[in-house]
Amino acid sequence: MTNATPGNKSLTVLSYGGGQDSTALLYKLAFDQDFRNRYAPGRLLVIMADTKDEHPETVKHVEETKTFCAKEGIEFAHITPDMGYHGGKWQGYREFLNATRTCGSKAFRKTCTDNLKLKPIYRYLEEWISMNYGTVCGRKRGFYQFVHQGRGKVRIIIGIAAGEEKRIGAPLEKWAQETTERCYPLVDLGMDRKACQDYIASTGRKVPPPSNCILCPFMSDIELLWLYNHMPEDFEDWCRIEQAKLDRFESEGLPREKNLTVWGKKTLREKLAEAQAKYSHMTSEEIDDYKFSHGHCVMSKY
């Protein structure tokens, strides 16, 4: 394990998603001294917020990551809803959909990442800073006090790969502008998703699948095929969730043309039928390869 630069008071947080990009960053921080000195010269904290809709392979990888971090002396915080940092009805992705009788849609505002990942992370982080640096906690005052201690802004490392730069640039709230600094090492180094996969493999470790919610509305048609082929019960649950949303708003008098589905106008079953016809030439192995090499959280900006 690489060590922090002696005397450096800074704090760097790796926002960990459990997928290929953030795993490559974690291994770079652990094994590449020059990378560590450049991007996390002070104290390092790895944080992951759980959506409760991760793929089984991701859940397994996260558990292996906890073991890895413990061995390497890296502090890892896995924020689950029972810890109290998830807010309101956002106690998990499907929990929110069921509680609100909505379905998530390509046509709706992109609020899931903010509510299931970013807000829980920052709530946890302010409390963690308070416990470790003696700052106050609440209404982001702890972040300001941390900066006023002369430690600089909290650096947040985000796993956006080269080629996905369009995800960068979402406006920060005033407190975040004044107390945090977002950092995108993969973009700096020109590492795209394939380069991340190659780097992970070069460490002798298994390359994890992309980290996405099982029912992410931003998946492609091919990924919908993959879901139906490999996780039919989850596909059926999604259809149930979508129909509950349609029924709710129909009962409230919303015209069908404005009562949007996951794909906007067509239902999941209609999109599945289209995908089955359109991609009938693809083998199961080709669909699996596509799924393994594509992340569909690229619609969320950080």
Helices and strands as residue ranges (DSSP letters): E 11-15, H 20-31, H 33-39, E 43-49, H 56-72, E 75-79, G 81-83, H 93-100, H 112-113, I 114-118, H 119-133, H 141-146, I 147-151, E 154-158, G 165-167, H 174-179, E 180-183, H 185-189, H 193-202, H 221-230, H 232-251, G 256-258, H 268-278, H 284-292
